[in-house]
């Protein structure tokens, strides 16, 4: 699966417009290239812009491509699932699997996570988690999509009963918040 290779959508496909965050149907026969396939999400480029394609629609990129994407997602999920005891670090690791669809750096290394709190365990040993995060731009319509990705990843942890992810704007995000790992990935060193 190459990011420079062209693919032709085999069927009408729902995709989220980046950065507007609106769902749009791309018609069968649309030529696309994969610009990013990270964290179980795929960003494609068409003649009309960037779109995010959900995993249930990867088959529209062709059986072989869908299988490769599913295999990579499965490997990432297996790595994320751990028998380790619950800890805040497990939550951080789950969030490192969530990516901005336009930037090949996870939301933790982008500096988008402002606050993370886990409750004490309840009677069943389950925790609730609250996260405050921001986005790289206030006008980005992908905020609810990225927040839902983060919530889903946290709630997939065995000892988490529920998670809430709130998008906040204070303090405003700036590139100086990117971690050294993220800066390296983006060539900002």
Secondary structure, 3 states (H helix, E strand, C coil): CCCCCEEECCCCEEEEEECCCCEEEECCCCEEEEEEEECCEEEEEECCEEEEECHHHHHHHCHHHHHHHHHHHHHHHHHHCCCCCCCHHHHHHHHCCCECCCCCCECCCCCCEEEEEECCCCCCCCEEEEEEECCCCCCCCCHHHHHHHHHHHHHCCCCEEEEEEEECCCCCCCHHHCCHHHHHHCCCC
